[in-house]
Amino acid sequence: MDKYKINECMEKLTYNQHKLIKRLIPEIIKASINTFHNYRKLQLGDDKDIPYETVRILEVLFGLEVGELANFEVKGKSCRALFKEHHIALVQPQDSYEVES
């Protein structure tokens, strides 16, 4: 399965649109045509990835929302959850106007 929905998005284009966008995208993302083709061939589980800025540019080009180009979900824990897990107290900053006596 493709790591990103680039091919899926391009398949929705007409023949002429596909031909044009295939030529324009490398210029827009400032990469060679070979790099762009390598991005299109990335598979889930591959160690290689597309730089975040390039992913965002492609999402904008294809009219996608943030994160919609990826065919995978990024999972993780918040800092708060990690602090709690490691028994680190969350220190609340004091207001700058409070004066200690």
Rosetta blueprint (number, residue, H / E / L):
1 M L
2 D E
3 K L
4 Y E
5 K L
6 I H
7 N H
8 E H
9 C H
10 M H
11 E H
12 K L
13 L L
14 T L
15 Y H
16 N H
17 Q H
18 H H
19 K H
20 L H
21 I H
22 K H
23 R H
24 L H
25 I H
26 P H
27 E H
28 I H
29 I L
30 K L
31 A L
32 S L
33 I H
34 N H
35 T H
36 F H
37 H H
38 N H
39 Y H
40 R H
41 K H
42 L L
43 Q E
44 L L
45 G L
46 D L
47 D L
48 K L
49 D L
50 I L
51 P L
52 Y H
53 E H
54 T H
55 V H
56 R H
57 I H
58 L H
59 E H
60 V H
61 L H
62 F L
63 G L
64 L L
65 E L
66 V L
67 G L
68 E L
69 L L
70 A E
71 N L
72 F L
73 E L
74 V L
75 K L
76 G L
77 K L
78 S L
79 C H
80 R H
81 A H
82 L H
83 F H
84 K H
85 E H
86 H L
87 H L
88 I L
89 A L
90 L L
91 V L
92 Q L
93 P L
94 Q L
95 D L
96 S L
97 Y L
98 E L
99 V L
100 E L
101 S L
